[in-house]
Structures are given as C-alpha cells and as structure tokens.
Amino acid sequence: MPNLYRRSQRKILVLLLSFFLAILLSLTLGQVDISLSAVVGVLGYQWHVPGFSAAAFTPDQQAILWHIRLPRTLVALLVGAALAVSGAVMQGVFGNDLADPGIIGVSSGAAAGAVTAIASGIGFQHMFYMPLFAFAGALIAVGSTLLLVTRRGKIPVLPLLLAGVAVSVFLGAITSGILTYMNEQKMQQYLFWMVGGLDFRRWEHVYLAFWPIGLGIAALVVLSRHLNVLVLGETEAKGVGMKIMPFRLLLVFIASLMTAAAVCVSGHIGFVGLVIPHITRLLVGPDHRILLPCSALAGGMFLLICDTLGRLLLCPSEIRTGIMTALLGVPYFLYLLRKLSRPQ
C-alpha cells in the first residue's frame, strides 16, 4: 500500500509540473515569442510586486501578454478543468465511461440559446448577452431532461440518457430552424461560436467563468466522498444511509452548471469531458477525492496544449481549439469504444 501511495504521489507531481510547463509554453510561444524573463517582468509589474519595473519588457510585450495571452490562458484552464471534472462526475453518476457533460442536453441547450441571441440581434448589443442566453438555454435543457424522467423521487439512469438524447435532438431541430432564417453575417458568427475556440478571449470572459467554475469544482471536491459511495451502487449507498436522489440530482446539477459556464465563454468544445477523466482514472485510480482535482489539472493542461498548438500551426490562420481537441480526442475515443465493446 505505501508503494501505491508513492506511485500516485509521483504521478500527481509529474502532472503538476506538466501543468505549469503548459502555462509557461502558452505565455511564451506564439506569432511573437516572449522570453521567460519578460513574462516574469510583466506579471510582477502588473501585480505590483516590489522590485519589478517596466524596464524589463517592451510595451508591445506587455500588451500581448497581459491583454491577449494571459486571459486566453486562464480561460483555457477554467474551461478545460470544468469540462474534465464534469465528465468525471457524469461518468461516476451514470456508471459509464462513455458519458460526457453534454449527455443530458447541456451543449444543445447552450447552442439553442446562443443562436436565439444572435438571430434576435441581442447578441450584438453587449458581449455578455450571447453567453448569458447560452447559459439560460443550457439550464433549461437540463431542467427539461430531469423533469421528463424523475418519477417518485428517483432518476433512472437509462431513461435519463435517452431523455438527454431526445432533448438534444429537439433543441438541435429548433436551432436548425432558426438558422434557416438568419442572414450570412449572423450565420458566420454562430458557426464561429459552434466550432469552439479561445481566440479574442478577454478579462471579462475570465470573470464570467471563474466563479461558477471555481465554486463548482470546490463543491464537487467536497462531495467526492458521497460520489465514491454512489458509484458502488444503490444498494450499498442505501446501506450506509445515503439519500441517493438528492445527491445524484445535486451532482448532475453542479456538473451541468459548470459545463454551461464553460460553453458560454468558449463555444462548443468536445471530447475533453470524455477523454481526460478516463485517462486520469487510469493514472491515479477511481477515488474521486483524488480523481476530481487531478482531472481539473489534466483538463486545463490538455485544452491549453490544444490551444497553443492551434496558435502555432498557422495554415494560413490558427486552428481553433475545438478542432484540435477533436483531432486529438477522436482516435482515443474510438480506441476506448473498441476496448469497451470487447467481450470480457
């Protein structure tokens, strides 16, 4: 057992080092490379650390780092952490390694809300209006799915998944119907948002995502012991006196809330919530007290690496983050699907 703990500690340490290395690469690499000393100088100067002055960097380096790269990096970390932790919770609650945050209609609801804001013109009035519409659409989708399947205080897993698919298809049809009446300019904005990306992210997006995602991760970590019991099955959970319905509903709601917040600021980015929790579980084990924080680190790091690679691979412009996650995530998803379909 001590050897097992030591191996887990080493893996977590490697994960932490990789996490900070990904942040460093994101801040220094790009169309304009910025040295590590300039990065440290800008951060120290902006945070009013004694001993740092504007002589250590140029005004262009300060503008690029503080107004472009740092907000984009923080949004990537928040969105990646939210999607990965939500995916780990969904997989634990539903007992299915192929579950992801969009399984109960969150992404489809956010898309319907976003296209409504764009089609009505409200999304052009203020940068926060379209994310707020997307957030409201996601919550409506989750509420509708849960309302359809809740019977006598219970949420059966299989009907919940089927209801999520039905709600997603219905909202997708509504979205497609609205798109047929949109002009080309509005259509381009919607498609730009649907592909998913982190370009043009500003400090306002960091503030919009930080509180729901930060508080959501903290709440799920606190509830991780209950999630461990819930994963064992309803019989075991009832045997220790757990009220299954309230905890399952609470876990699903918090995970959906975090996913909605992530989708609001980044658009639809797939495969992070599906792939990252599964890989992290192989590294640190199924204990959600460790799995959830490690999934947050791994998810943020993965999305940041995808965004950095997309910025560096100019052909002729940068590749959006949602495309990069699909290119890297689909092969592993197919491998996982084939592995799970093999007879035991």
Secondary structure, DSSP 8 states (H G I E B T S, - for coil): -HHHHHHHHHHHHHHHHHHHHHHHHHHH-SSS---HHHHHHHHHHHTT-TT--GGGS-HHHHHHIIIIIHHHHHHHHHHHHHHHHHHHHHHHHHT-TT--GGGGSHHHHHHHHHHHHHHHTGGGT-TTHHHHHHHHHHHHHHHHHHHHH-BTTB--HHHHHHHHHHHHHHHHHHHHHHHTT--HHHHHHHHHHHH---TT--HHHHHHHHHHHHHHHHHHHHTHHHHHHHHT-HHHHHHTT--HHHHHHHHHHHHHHHHHHHHHHH----SHHHHHHHHHHHHH-S-HHHHHHHHHHHHHHHHHHHHHHHHH--SSS---HHHHHHHHHHHHHHHHHHHHHS--
